[in-house]
């Protein structure tokens, strides 16, 4: 029972870390896209 509970906590922790990484990467792509759009507007 104790091992099972620890496994659940470990899995949730890993899941949270993976989710955080996915969100950071997603936001990074959004920022790069917005910066590129802004650069295009300043060129014209």
N, C-alpha and C positions, 0 to 999 in steps of 0.2 A: 504493500500500500504506500509506504513512504517513498519507495523508488518510483512508483507510478506518479505520485504527486510531483516529485522533482522533475520527472520527464515532461510532465505537462507544463511546468513553469519554464523549463529550458526551451521547450518547443515554442511557447508563446514569446519568450525573450528573443529567440532567433527570428521568429516571424516579425516581431516589431522592428528588429534591426533591418531585415530585408525590406520591409515596408518603408522605413525611413530612407534607405538608400534609393529605392525606386522613386520616392517623392522628390528627393534631392536631384536625381538625374533628370526627372521630368521638368522640375522648375529650372534647372540649368539650361535645358533645351529651349524652354519658353523665353528665358532671358536672352539667350543668344539670338533667337528669332526676332525678338523685339529690338535688340541692338542693331541687327542687320536692317530691319525696316527703317529704323531711325536714321541710320547712315544713308540709306537710299534717299530719304526725304531731304537730307541736308545736301546731297549732291545736286539735286535739281534746283 
